[in-house]
Amino acid sequence: MGESADPNLGSAALLRRLARDNQTMGPRLAQLEFQQMMRELANPTLFDLVIDFPEQEKVRPLVLPTMAEHPMANRAPVLNVTLGRTAWIENPDSLPVVGIFISDHQHPATRPALAALMRQHHAAPFARFVFLCASMRPIPFLGRYEFTYEYVSAQDPVVLARRLRLRYGMEQIRDLGSGRPIWRGKRAMNTSNGENPGETG
């Protein structure tokens, strides 16, 4: 009677095949998603959010709860930040986490600025993004492509920086329109030559 095959060998072969398939199909799927994203970004009304509310009293700006002052804050695990469906890299967790602030005041420039960023991101992924949205306009779009985002309303992203660093392991925050850094953490500053007056720890 013949010996039965070692199930561990079969599992190892399956894992190797899945890894090869992922390396082949991952970039192809990302290319298709990127092309679809570019078609959406070509639509001039993409981020037009037209909602007809009846006249009513204005509510106070949203203030998100913060964990930054909690005595156990530094021990909390950071949340996963996705690469998005429009780019592919074998080990996305190796990329730094960068906040991208989208101001509602720059609404007309959001589409071209986001398209330029996404071209760089697709061609050579250099970071995992957390989009910090001052309005709800870009959130459905970002969610469709599985990017990480937060609605920050009118809050200053520099004020939020410590909470975002603890929550996501964020190393810096940049403005989408200008590309300039708004805030840099200590780790990001150690790898750059410039100084950052907005450092908050």
C-alpha positions in Angstrom: 0.0 0.0 0.0 1.5 3.3 -1.1 2.3 6.1 1.4 0.0 9.1 1.4 1.3 12.4 0.2 2.6 14.9 2.8 -0.1 17.5 3.1 2.5 20.1 4.1 4.2 19.8 0.8 0.9 20.3 -1.0 0.1 23.4 1.1 3.6 24.8 0.5 3.2 24.4 -3.3 -0.3 26.1 -3.2 1.1 29.0 -1.2 4.0 29.4 -3.8 1.5 29.4 -6.6 -0.8 31.9 -4.9 2.3 34.2 -4.3 3.2 33.9 -8.0 -0.4 34.7 -9.1 -0.4 37.7 -6.7 2.8 39.1 -8.2 1.3 38.7 -11.7 -2.3 39.8 -11.2 -1.7 42.4 -8.5 -0.1 45.0 -10.9 -2.6 44.2 -13.6 -5.6 44.8 -11.3 -4.0 48.0 -10.0 -3.5 49.2 -13.6 -7.2 48.6 -14.4 -8.3 50.4 -11.2 -5.9 53.3 -11.9 -7.3 53.7 -15.4 -10.9 53.8 -14.0 -9.8 56.4 -11.4 -8.3 58.6 -14.1 -11.5 58.5 -16.1 -13.4 59.5 -12.9 -11.0 62.3 -12.2 -11.5 63.7 -15.7 -15.1 64.5 -14.8 -15.3 68.2 -13.8 -18.4 67.6 -11.6 -16.8 64.6 -9.7 -16.6 66.5 -6.4 -19.6 68.7 -6.7 -21.7 68.0 -3.6 -25.1 69.6 -4.1 -27.4 69.0 -1.1 -30.5 71.1 -0.6 -31.0 71.4 3.2 -33.9 73.4 4.6 -32.8 76.6 6.3 -31.9 75.8 9.9 -29.5 76.9 12.6 -25.9 76.1 12.0 -24.4 73.5 14.2 -21.0 73.8 15.9 -18.1 72.3 14.0 -17.4 68.6 14.5 -14.8 67.9 17.2 -13.5 64.3 17.1 -12.6 62.5 20.3 -8.9 62.2 20.9 -6.9 59.5 22.6 -3.7 61.5 22.6 -3.9 62.5 26.2 -4.8 59.1 27.5 -2.1 57.7 29.8 -2.0 54.4 27.8 -2.1 56.1 24.4 1.5 55.2 23.4 0.7 51.5 24.0 -2.3 51.4 21.6 -1.7 49.5 18.3 -1.7 51.6 15.2 -4.5 51.1 12.7 -3.9 49.5 9.3 -3.5 52.0 6.5 -4.3 50.7 3.0 -2.3 51.3 -0.1 -5.4 51.7 -2.2 -6.5 49.6 -5.2 -4.7 51.7 -7.8 -1.2 50.7 -6.9 0.7 47.5 -6.1 3.8 46.7 -4.1 4.8 43.4 -2.7 5.2 44.7 0.9 3.0 47.8 1.4 3.5 47.8 5.1 7.1 48.8 4.5 5.9 52.2 3.2 5.6 55.2 5.5 2.2 56.7 6.4 1.6 60.2 5.1 -1.4 62.4 5.8 -2.8 64.3 2.8 -4.9 67.3 3.8 -7.7 68.2 1.4 -8.9 71.7 2.1 -12.4 72.6 1.0 -11.1 76.0 0.1 -9.1 74.4 -2.7 -12.1 72.6 -4.1 -11.6 73.6 -7.8 -8.0 72.4 -7.7 -8.7 69.1 -5.9 -9.2 67.0 -9.0 -6.0 68.0 -10.9 -3.9 67.8 -7.7 -5.3 64.4 -6.8 -4.7 63.1 -10.3 -1.1 64.2 -10.2 -0.6 62.5 -6.8 -2.3 59.3 -8.0 0.0 59.2 -11.1 3.1 59.3 -8.9 1.5 56.8 -6.5 0.6 54.3 -9.2 4.0 54.5 -11.1 6.1 54.1 -8.0 4.3 53.8 -4.6 6.2 55.8 -2.0 3.7 56.0 0.9 0.4 54.9 2.3 -1.9 57.8 2.5 -4.5 58.9 5.1 -6.6 61.6 3.4 -7.7 64.3 5.9 -10.8 65.7 4.4 -12.1 69.1 5.4 -15.4 68.4 3.6 -17.4 65.3 2.6 -16.8 65.9 -1.1 -14.0 63.5 -1.9 -14.9 60.8 0.7 -17.1 58.6 -1.6 -14.5 58.7 -4.3 -11.6 57.8 -1.9 -13.7 55.0 -0.4 -14.4 53.4 -3.8 -10.6 52.9 -4.3 -10.1 51.7 -0.7 -8.0 54.5 0.6 -7.9 55.4 4.2 -9.5 58.7 5.1 -10.8 60.8 8.0 -13.3 63.7 7.9 -11.6 66.4 10.0 -14.1 69.3 9.3 -12.6 72.7 10.1 -10.0 71.3 12.6 -6.4 72.3 12.1 -4.4 69.2 10.9 -1.4 70.4 13.0 -3.5 70.3 16.1 -4.6 66.8 15.1 -1.1 65.6 14.4 -0.3 63.8 17.7 -3.6 61.9 17.6 -3.0 60.9 14.0 0.6 59.8 14.8 -0.7 57.5 17.5 -3.7 56.3 15.5 -1.9 55.5 12.2 1.8 55.8 12.8 1.7 58.9 10.6 5.1 60.5 9.9 4.0 63.7 8.2 1.1 65.7 6.9 1.2 67.4 3.5 -1.2 69.8 1.7 -2.7 68.2 -1.4 -2.7 71.4 -3.4 0.8 72.7 -2.8 2.5 69.5 -1.7 4.2 71.4 1.1 4.6 69.7 4.5 2.2 71.0 7.2 3.6 68.8 10.0 6.5 66.4 10.3 7.0 63.9 13.1 10.5 63.3 14.7 11.1 60.2 12.6 10.4 62.1 9.3 12.5 65.0 10.4 15.5 62.7 11.1 15.4 61.7 7.4 15.1 65.2 6.0 17.4 68.2 5.9 14.9 70.9 6.6 13.4 72.1 9.9 9.8 71.9 10.7 8.2 74.6 12.9 5.0 72.6 13.2 6.6 69.6 15.0 4.3 68.5 17.8 6.0 65.3 18.9 
